[in-house]
């Protein structure tokens, strides 16, 4: 990917320029960002996907000044008729279940896979939408079919409508009002208010990038670090208070025990490797609705490989992470497995250059259904 060359997707701006001047700073509308764009699924195929148990879907309607929310899966008969206005079907993680939807993510990989959430598709009848709201992540809103009116603006009052089934802003004043046609795209940073309303029947793709909250991330990392700690063994250091004095206040925690606990805590906190491993595991963990079926054994060593579209593979300076697990490899194997992560494919020639331990990993990953031969 050429990061310095302008692209229609970003209105003639390069990916590097977009990240320097727009990303997480301000909204940006791009007309004809994706000329000739087509929905990766037909309306019927999207409805069928919303009926699956392994797909997250929601149905939102706004009738008689009241909002309603239902969680999927949905049979076709449980969806409202197409002639009824003001309803929206949201289907999450379409990229995990459809190759064409997954391919639509490729032009956005200048952001980084560790931040990617998913590609959601919303179908709406005339007047359909989810109301004025905030999102705590970056999103590209690509119009696939029909038209949608977007009202966008900064939010000073984050209070929500009482009793609503959705997180609707109580007071929202838009500073921008845009009508998007097929191929147009709107980028929004986190916490910008927006309200999208279908003008006629329409379909919109949302390419979302998660922005973890600091406290929530710390909580999850602590949990993963705790899981990775070795079980206590007989040689482990145990608390000793051989010089302890008799106490007349037996309910009070001894200062020596507090110091021992503080030292144990700081030793874990000071292990940067544990934190890096936990972060990579957390960032590469598949979504809750994703499960893999057993794959096939690998065949000829000169066959190219590709990651399963549901697999999340990333790396840091010391580890490779795949689907919530961490691996350490050495030598030239590191460069080859990083190429697999960056390109999501590995040529037969590169595969043959791998050492025995890395080839064993590929066999393990293939049997888990995480990668496949091309």
C-alpha positions as CSV (number, residue, x, y, z in Angstrom):
1,X,0.0,0.0,0.0
2,X,1.4,3.4,-1.1
3,X,0.8,5.7,1.9
4,X,2.0,8.9,0.2
5,X,-0.1,8.7,-3.0
6,X,-3.5,10.4,-3.2
7,X,-6.6,8.2,-3.5
8,X,-10.2,8.8,-4.5
9,X,-11.2,7.0,-1.3
10,X,-9.9,9.9,0.7
11,X,-10.9,12.7,-1.7
12,X,-7.5,12.9,-3.4
13,X,-5.6,12.9,0.0
14,X,-3.0,10.3,0.7
15,X,-3.4,7.9,3.6
16,X,-0.4,9.5,5.4
17,X,-1.9,13.0,4.9
18,X,-5.4,11.8,6.1
19,X,-3.9,10.4,9.3
20,X,-1.9,13.6,9.9
21,X,-4.6,16.1,9.2
22,X,-8.1,14.4,9.6
23,X,-7.9,11.2,11.7
24,X,-9.5,11.7,15.1
25,X,-9.6,15.5,14.5
26,X,-12.7,16.3,12.4
27,X,-15.3,14.8,10.2
28,X,-14.7,14.6,6.4
29,X,-17.1,14.1,3.6
30,X,-15.7,12.5,0.4
31,X,-17.9,12.6,-2.7
32,X,-17.4,9.6,-5.1
33,X,-15.0,8.0,-2.7
34,X,-15.8,4.6,-4.2
35,X,-17.1,5.1,-7.8
36,X,-19.3,2.3,-8.9
37,X,-19.6,0.7,-5.5
38,X,-21.9,-2.3,-5.2
39,X,-23.3,-3.8,-2.0
40,X,-21.4,-7.0,-1.2
41,X,-24.7,-8.7,-0.5
42,X,-28.1,-8.4,-2.0
43,X,-31.0,-7.4,0.2
44,X,-32.2,-11.0,0.3
45,X,-28.8,-12.3,1.3
46,X,-28.4,-9.7,4.0
47,X,-31.8,-10.6,5.4
48,X,-30.8,-14.3,5.3
49,X,-27.6,-13.5,7.2
50,X,-29.6,-11.7,9.9
51,X,-31.4,-15.0,10.5
52,X,-28.2,-16.9,11.5
53,X,-27.3,-17.7,15.1
54,X,-23.7,-16.8,14.6
55,X,-24.4,-13.3,13.3
56,X,-25.2,-10.3,15.5
57,X,-28.2,-8.3,14.2
58,X,-30.6,-5.7,15.5
59,X,-33.9,-4.3,14.2
60,X,-34.7,-0.7,15.1
61,X,-38.0,1.0,14.2
62,X,-39.4,4.5,14.9
63,X,-43.2,4.5,14.7
64,X,-45.7,7.0,16.2
65,X,-42.9,8.9,18.0
66,X,-41.7,5.8,19.8
67,X,-38.5,3.8,19.3
68,X,-38.3,0.0,19.4
69,X,-35.3,-2.3,19.4
70,X,-35.2,-6.1,18.9
71,X,-32.2,-8.4,18.8
72,X,-31.8,-11.1,16.2
73,X,-31.7,-13.6,14.8
74,X,-34.7,-12.8,12.5
75,X,-36.6,-15.0,10.2
76,X,-37.7,-13.2,7.0
77,X,-41.3,-13.2,8.2
78,X,-40.3,-11.5,11.5
79,X,-39.0,-8.5,9.6
80,X,-41.4,-5.6,8.7
81,X,-42.7,-5.3,5.2
82,X,-40.6,-3.3,2.8
83,X,-43.5,-0.8,2.2
84,X,-43.4,0.2,5.9
85,X,-41.2,3.2,6.5
86,X,-38.8,4.1,9.3
87,X,-37.2,0.7,10.1
88,X,-33.6,-0.3,10.0
89,X,-31.9,-3.7,10.1
90,X,-28.3,-3.6,11.4
91,X,-26.0,-6.6,10.6
92,X,-22.7,-6.6,12.4
93,X,-19.5,-8.4,11.3
94,X,-20.6,-9.0,7.7
95,X,-16.9,-9.2,6.8
96,X,-16.6,-12.3,8.9
97,X,-19.1,-14.2,6.8
98,X,-18.8,-12.9,3.3
99,X,-15.6,-12.7,1.1
100,X,-16.7,-9.6,-0.9
101,X,-17.5,-7.7,2.3
102,X,-14.1,-8.8,3.8
103,X,-12.4,-7.6,0.6
104,X,-13.9,-4.1,1.1
105,X,-11.8,-3.7,4.3
106,X,-8.5,-3.8,2.4
107,X,-8.4,-0.1,1.3
108,X,-8.8,0.9,5.0
109,X,-5.9,-1.1,6.3
110,X,-3.7,2.0,6.5
111,X,-5.2,2.5,9.9
112,X,-4.0,-0.8,11.4
113,X,-5.6,-4.2,12.0
114,X,-5.3,-3.9,15.8
115,X,-7.9,-1.0,15.7
116,X,-10.3,-2.7,13.2
117,X,-13.7,-3.6,14.6
118,X,-15.8,-4.8,11.7
119,X,-17.9,-3.9,8.7
120,X,-21.5,-3.5,9.5
121,X,-24.3,-3.1,6.9
122,X,-27.5,-1.3,7.7
123,X,-30.5,-1.6,5.5
124,X,-33.3,0.9,6.0
125,X,-36.6,1.8,4.5
126,X,-37.6,5.4,3.9
127,X,-37.1,7.5,7.0
128,X,-35.2,4.6,8.8
129,X,-32.4,5.4,11.1
130,X,-31.1,4.9,14.7
131,X,-31.6,8.5,15.9
132,X,-29.0,11.1,17.0
133,X,-26.2,9.4,18.9
134,X,-22.5,9.2,19.7
135,X,-20.1,6.4,18.9
136,X,-16.9,5.8,20.9
137,X,-15.0,4.7,17.8
138,X,-13.8,6.0,14.4
139,X,-16.1,5.1,11.5
140,X,-16.2,5.4,7.8
141,X,-19.8,5.5,6.5
142,X,-19.9,4.3,2.9
143,X,-23.1,4.7,1.0
144,X,-23.7,1.4,-0.9
145,X,-27.2,1.9,-2.3
146,X,-29.9,4.6,-2.3
147,X,-29.4,7.8,-0.3
148,X,-29.0,8.7,3.3
149,X,-29.1,12.2,4.9
150,X,-26.5,12.7,7.6
151,X,-26.6,15.5,10.2
152,X,-23.4,15.8,12.1
153,X,-22.1,18.1,14.8
154,X,-20.1,18.4,18.0
155,X,-21.9,17.4,21.2
156,X,-21.8,19.6,24.3
157,X,-24.7,18.0,26.1
158,X,-24.3,14.2,26.3
159,X,-27.4,13.6,28.3
160,X,-29.6,10.8,26.9
161,X,-33.3,10.4,26.3
162,X,-34.8,8.8,29.4
163,X,-36.4,5.4,29.0
164,X,-35.4,5.0,25.3
165,X,-34.2,1.5,24.2
166,X,-31.4,3.3,22.4
167,X,-28.7,5.7,23.6
168,X,-30.3,8.8,21.9
169,X,-29.0,12.3,22.6
170,X,-31.5,14.4,24.3
171,X,-30.3,17.6,22.6
172,X,-28.5,17.5,19.3
173,X,-27.7,20.4,17.0
174,X,-26.1,19.6,13.7
175,X,-23.4,21.9,12.1
176,X,-23.3,19.9,8.9
177,X,-26.2,18.5,6.8
178,X,-25.2,16.2,3.9
179,X,-27.1,13.9,1.5
180,X,-24.9,10.9,0.6
181,X,-25.4,9.0,-2.7
182,X,-23.9,5.6,-3.7
183,X,-20.1,5.8,-3.5
184,X,-20.0,8.8,-1.2
185,X,-18.4,8.4,2.2
186,X,-18.3,10.2,5.5
187,X,-15.6,9.8,8.1
188,X,-16.4,10.6,11.7
189,X,-14.1,10.7,14.7
190,X,-15.2,9.3,18.1
191,X,-17.8,11.2,20.1
192,X,-19.1,13.3,17.2
193,X,-22.9,13.4,17.2
194,X,-24.6,12.1,14.1
195,X,-28.0,11.2,12.8
196,X,-28.5,9.3,9.6
197,X,-31.9,9.0,7.9
198,X,-32.7,7.0,4.8
199,X,-34.2,8.8,1.9
200,X,-36.0,6.0,0.2
201,X,-34.7,2.5,0.6
202,X,-31.0,2.4,1.2
203,X,-28.0,0.4,2.3
204,X,-24.9,1.8,4.1
205,X,-21.6,0.1,5.2
206,X,-20.0,1.2,8.4
207,X,-16.3,0.4,8.7
208,X,-15.6,0.8,12.4
209,X,-12.3,1.1,14.3
210,X,-12.5,0.6,18.0
211,X,-11.0,3.1,20.4
212,X,-10.6,1.3,23.8
213,X,-11.5,3.1,26.9
214,X,-8.5,3.3,29.3
215,X,-10.2,1.8,32.4
216,X,-11.9,-1.0,30.4
217,X,-8.6,-1.8,28.7
218,X,-6.8,-1.9,32.0
219,X,-9.4,-4.2,33.5
220,X,-9.2,-6.7,30.6
221,X,-5.4,-6.6,30.5
222,X,-5.3,-7.3,34.3
223,X,-7.5,-10.3,33.8
224,X,-5.3,-11.7,31.0
225,X,-2.1,-11.1,32.9
226,X,-3.6,-12.9,35.9
227,X,-4.5,-15.9,33.7
228,X,-0.9,-16.0,32.4
229,X,0.8,-16.1,35.7
230,X,2.3,-19.5,36.6
231,X,0.7,-21.6,39.3
232,X,2.4,-21.4,42.7
233,X,5.0,-24.0,43.4
234,X,6.7,-25.2,46.5
235,X,9.8,-23.1,45.7
236,X,7.8,-19.9,45.5
237,X,8.5,-17.2,48.0
238,X,5.9,-17.2,50.8
239,X,5.2,-14.5,53.3
240,X,7.2,-14.8,56.5
241,X,6.8,-12.8,59.8
242,X,9.2,-14.7,62.1
243,X,9.9,-11.4,63.8
244,X,6.3,-10.6,64.2
245,X,5.1,-9.4,67.6
246,X,2.0,-10.5,69.4
247,X,-1.0,-8.3,68.6
248,X,-3.8,-6.9,70.7
249,X,-5.6,-5.8,67.5
250,X,-6.1,-9.1,65.6
251,X,-8.4,-7.6,62.9
252,X,-5.7,-5.2,61.7
253,X,-3.8,-6.1,58.6
254,X,-0.1,-6.2,59.5
255,X,2.1,-3.7,57.7
256,X,4.5,-6.4,56.8
257,X,1.8,-8.3,55.0
258,X,0.8,-5.1,53.1
259,X,4.4,-4.6,52.0
260,X,4.7,-8.2,50.9
261,X,1.5,-7.8,48.8
262,X,2.7,-4.5,47.4
263,X,6.0,-6.1,46.3
264,X,4.1,-9.0,44.6
265,X,1.9,-6.5,42.8
266,X,4.8,-4.4,41.6
267,X,6.7,-7.4,40.3
268,X,3.8,-8.3,38.1
269,X,3.3,-4.7,37.0
270,X,7.0,-4.3,36.2
271,X,7.0,-7.3,33.8
272,X,6.5,-5.4,30.5
273,X,6.5,-8.7,28.6
274,X,3.4,-9.9,30.4
275,X,1.6,-6.6,29.5
276,X,2.6,-6.8,25.8
277,X,1.5,-10.4,25.5
278,X,-1.8,-9.5,27.2
279,X,-2.4,-6.6,24.9
280,X,-1.7,-8.7,21.8
281,X,-4.0,-11.4,23.0
282,X,-6.8,-8.8,23.7
283,X,-6.4,-7.1,20.3
284,X,-6.4,-10.3,18.3
285,X,-9.3,-12.0,20.2
286,X,-12.1,-12.9,17.7
287,X,-15.6,-11.5,18.3
288,X,-17.9,-13.5,20.7
289,X,-20.0,-14.7,17.8
290,X,-17.0,-16.2,16.0
291,X,-16.1,-19.9,16.2
292,X,-14.0,-22.0,13.9
293,X,-14.6,-25.5,12.7
294,X,-11.7,-27.9,12.4
295,X,-9.7,-27.4,9.2
296,X,-7.9,-29.8,6.8
297,X,-4.3,-31.0,7.1
298,X,-1.9,-29.1,5.0
299,X,-0.8,-30.7,1.7
300,X,2.1,-29.9,-0.5
301,X,4.6,-27.4,1.0
302,X,4.7,-25.3,-2.2
303,X,1.0,-24.4,-1.9
304,X,0.2,-20.8,-1.0
305,X,-1.8,-20.1,2.2
306,X,-4.4,-17.5,3.2
307,X,-5.8,-16.5,6.6
308,X,-9.4,-17.4,7.2
309,X,-11.4,-14.1,6.9
310,X,-12.4,-14.4,10.6
311,X,-8.8,-14.7,11.8
312,X,-7.2,-11.7,13.5
313,X,-3.4,-11.8,13.2
314,X,-1.1,-9.0,14.4
315,X,2.4,-8.8,15.8
316,X,4.8,-6.7,17.9
317,X,8.6,-6.6,18.2
318,X,8.7,-10.0,20.1
319,X,5.5,-11.9,19.4
320,X,3.1,-13.0,16.7
321,X,-0.6,-13.0,17.9
322,X,-3.4,-15.0,16.2
323,X,-6.9,-15.3,17.5
324,X,-6.1,-14.5,21.1
325,X,-3.0,-16.6,21.4
326,X,0.7,-15.5,21.4
327,X,3.7,-17.2,19.7
328,X,7.4,-16.6,19.7
329,X,9.4,-17.5,16.6
330,X,13.0,-16.6,15.7
331,X,15.3,-15.8,12.8
332,X,13.9,-15.3,9.3
333,X,10.7,-17.1,10.4
334,X,9.7,-13.8,12.1
335,X,9.8,-11.8,8.9
336,X,7.8,-14.5,7.0
337,X,5.0,-14.8,9.6
338,X,4.8,-11.0,9.7
339,X,4.3,-11.0,6.0
340,X,1.4,-13.5,6.5
341,X,-0.1,-11.1,9.0
342,X,0.3,-8.0,6.8
343,X,-0.7,-9.5,3.5
344,X,-3.1,-12.2,4.9
345,X,-1.5,-14.6,2.4
346,X,1.7,-16.5,2.2
347,X,3.3,-17.7,-1.1
348,X,4.4,-21.2,-1.5
349,X,8.0,-20.0,-1.9
350,X,7.9,-18.2,1.5
351,X,6.2,-21.2,3.1
352,X,9.1,-23.4,2.0
353,X,11.6,-21.1,3.5
354,X,10.2,-21.5,7.0
355,X,12.0,-23.5,9.7
356,X,10.6,-26.7,11.2
357,X,9.0,-25.0,14.3
358,X,7.2,-22.3,12.2
359,X,6.0,-25.0,9.8
360,X,4.6,-26.9,12.7
361,X,2.7,-23.8,13.7
362,X,1.1,-23.5,10.3
363,X,0.0,-27.2,10.6
364,X,-1.5,-26.4,14.0
365,X,-3.3,-23.3,12.7
366,X,-4.7,-25.1,9.6
367,X,-6.1,-27.9,11.8
368,X,-7.8,-25.2,13.9
369,X,-9.4,-23.7,10.8
370,X,-7.4,-20.4,11.2
371,X,-5.8,-20.6,7.7
372,X,-6.3,-22.5,4.5
373,X,-4.4,-23.5,1.5
374,X,-5.2,-21.5,-1.6
